[in-house]
Amino acid sequence: MSLSTLGFLALVGLVSGFVDAIAGGGGLLTLPSLALAGLDPVAAVATNKLASTFGSGSATLAFWRARKIDSEMTPAAVLACLAAALGALALPWAPRQALTQALPVVLIAVAVYFAISPTLGDSQRRARMSPLGLAWTLTPAVGFYDGVFGPGAGSFYMIGYVILSGFGVVRAMAAARFANFGSNAGSLTIYALTGHIMVAAGLAMGAGAFVGARLGARAALFAGAKLVRPLIVLVSCAMAIRLMAARRGLLAGLWR
């Protein structure tokens, strides 16, 4: 690849890393950009996991340094990693068309919840399920989905921590990024073994994502729910529109 193409991918990684660290959905930008750079759909998905691992790892490190990540979040990250590896292995048999049809409805529901919930803020609320219980139930399901398909996984982790474990928005976002790092690393391991990763493109985009995710995590720590809530609503709606457009054949079918 030319230096200009690698620079373009690094810039896209920077922007997507910022958004992904706060609300998820960075694949809205990275997957089409990798396709524009000339990668086929399989290589684009595999290479995107390399970049995403840099981004989610950077955000996890930033939240850990801010003391927003603790030991009770570790089981979820480990189980998400294992489940995502299984999901990547199951990719050839996955009902991707059915997921493309159902996911916009789920994403709109996520957007509505974050938009109208009157109690959603930075404070801890009453938990319906312990973080360990969440790690053994919802987290592996989302991790498996992340290995198979991916869009919205970070938002699904986060909403689980908010609704079920009663986390405040910022703490839930930190836990979601940690779990997302686990699922990215798990699926990346499987994709790396297939030989489909374009290393130069992935490293360029990953370098940008690393910086962008660090900036996004710092912005979220500074602004809290005032920034996180509207951005999750915006990104969830954008992902839903993107997937509905793909279903109608208006855009490249990278997620089909």
CORCORJO-V823501 format. One record per pair of residues at least 24 apart in sequence whose ideal C-beta (glycine too) atoms are under 8 Angstrom apart, sorted by the first residue. I is the first residue (numbers start at 1). J is the second residue. Records with the same first field share a line. If there is no record, write none. Layout:
I = J / J
This chain:
1 = 37 / 38 / 198 / 200 / 201
5 = 37 / 201
6 = 200 / 201 / 204
7 = 204
8 = 33 / 37
9 = 33 / 34 / 37 / 201 / 204 / 205 / 208
10 = 204 / 205 / 207 / 208
11 = 208
12 = 205 / 208
13 = 51 / 54 / 55 / 204 / 205 / 206 / 207 / 208 / 209 / 210 / 212
14 = 208 / 209 / 211 / 212
15 = 208 / 212
16 = 51 / 55 / 208 / 209 / 212
17 = 54 / 55 / 58 / 59 / 208 / 209 / 210 / 211 / 212 / 213 / 214 / 215 / 216
18 = 212 / 213 / 215 / 216 / 219
19 = 212 / 216 / 231 / 235
20 = 52 / 55 / 56 / 59 / 154 / 209 / 212 / 213 / 216
21 = 55 / 56 / 58 / 59 / 62 / 177 / 212 / 213 / 214 / 215 / 216 / 217 / 220
22 = 173 / 216 / 217 / 219 / 220 / 227 / 228 / 231 / 232
23 = 154 / 155 / 228 / 231 / 232 / 234 / 235 / 236
24 = 152 / 153 / 154 / 155 / 158 / 176 / 180 / 232 / 235
25 = 151 / 152 / 154 / 155 / 235 / 236 / 238 / 239
26 = 52 / 55 / 209
27 = 52 / 150 / 151
28 = 151 / 235 / 238 / 239 / 242
30 = 205 / 209
31 = 254 / 255
32 = 251 / 252 / 254
33 = 205
34 = 198 / 201 / 205
35 = 252 / 254
37 = 201
39 = 198 / 201
41 = 252 / 253 / 254
42 = 196
43 = 196 / 197 / 198
44 = 254
45 = 150 / 191 / 196 / 254
46 = 191 / 192 / 194 / 196 / 197 / 198
47 = 196 / 197 / 198 / 201 / 202 / 205
48 = 202 / 205
49 = 184 / 187 / 188 / 191 / 197
50 = 188 / 191 / 192 / 197 / 199 / 202 / 203 / 205 / 206
51 = 202 / 205 / 206 / 208 / 209
52 = 180 / 184 / 188 / 209
53 = 181 / 184 / 185 / 188 / 206
54 = 205 / 206 / 207 / 209 / 210 / 213
55 = 206 / 209 / 210 / 212 / 213
56 = 154 / 177 / 180 / 181 / 184 / 213
57 = 181 / 184 / 185 / 210 / 213
58 = 209 / 210 / 211 / 213 / 214 / 217
59 = 177 / 181 / 213 / 214 / 216 / 217
60 = 174 / 177 / 178 / 181
61 = 214
62 = 213 / 214 / 217 / 218 / 221
63 = 173 / 174 / 177 / 178 / 217 / 221
64 = 174 / 178
66 = 174 / 217 / 221
68 = 170 / 171 / 174 / 221
69 = 174 / 175 / 178
72 = 131 / 132
73 = 131 / 174 / 175 / 178 / 179
74 = 178
75 = 131 / 132 / 135 / 136
76 = 131 / 134 / 135 / 139 / 157 / 175 / 178 / 179 / 182
77 = 178 / 179 / 181 / 182
78 = 182
79 = 135 / 136 / 139 / 140 / 143 / 182
80 = 139 / 140 / 142 / 143 / 146 / 157 / 179 / 180 / 182 / 183 / 186
81 = 143 / 182 / 183 / 185 / 186
82 = 140 / 143 / 186
83 = 139 / 140 / 141 / 142 / 143 / 144 / 147 / 183 / 186
84 = 143 / 144 / 146 / 147 / 182 / 183 / 184 / 185 / 186 / 187
85 = 147 / 186 / 187 / 189 / 190
86 = 144 / 147
87 = 143 / 144 / 145 / 146 / 147 / 148 / 187
88 = 147 / 148 / 186 / 187 / 189 / 190 / 191
89 = 147 / 190
90 = 144 / 147 / 148
91 = 147 / 148
94 = 148 / 149
96 = 148 / 149 / 255 / 256
97 = 256
99 = 145 / 148 / 149
100 = 243 / 246 / 247 / 255 / 256
101 = 247
103 = 149 / 151 / 152 / 239 / 240 / 243
104 = 239 / 240 / 241 / 243 / 244
105 = 240
106 = 152 / 156
107 = 151 / 152 / 155 / 236 / 237 / 239 / 240 / 243
108 = 236 / 237 / 240
110 = 152 / 155 / 156 / 159 / 232 / 236
111 = 232 / 233 / 236 / 237 / 240
113 = 159 / 163
114 = 159 / 229 / 232 / 233 / 236
115 = 229 / 233
120 = 162 / 169 / 225 / 229
121 = 168 / 169 / 224 / 225
122 = 168 / 169 / 170 / 224 / 225
123 = 168
124 = 166 / 167 / 168 / 171
125 = 166 / 167 / 168
126 = 166
127 = 164 / 165 / 166
128 = 163 / 164 / 165 / 166
129 = 164 / 165
130 = 165
131 = 161 / 165 / 175
133 = 164
134 = 160 / 161 / 164 / 165
138 = 164
139 = 179
142 = 179 / 183
143 = 179 / 182 / 183 / 186
146 = 180 / 183 / 184 / 187
147 = 183 / 186 / 187 / 190
149 = 255
150 = 255
151 = 239 / 242 / 243 / 255
152 = 236 / 239
153 = 180 / 183
154 = 180
155 = 232 / 235 / 236
158 = 232
168 = 225
169 = 224 / 225 / 228 / 229
170 = 220 / 221 / 224 / 225 / 228
173 = 220 / 228
177 = 217
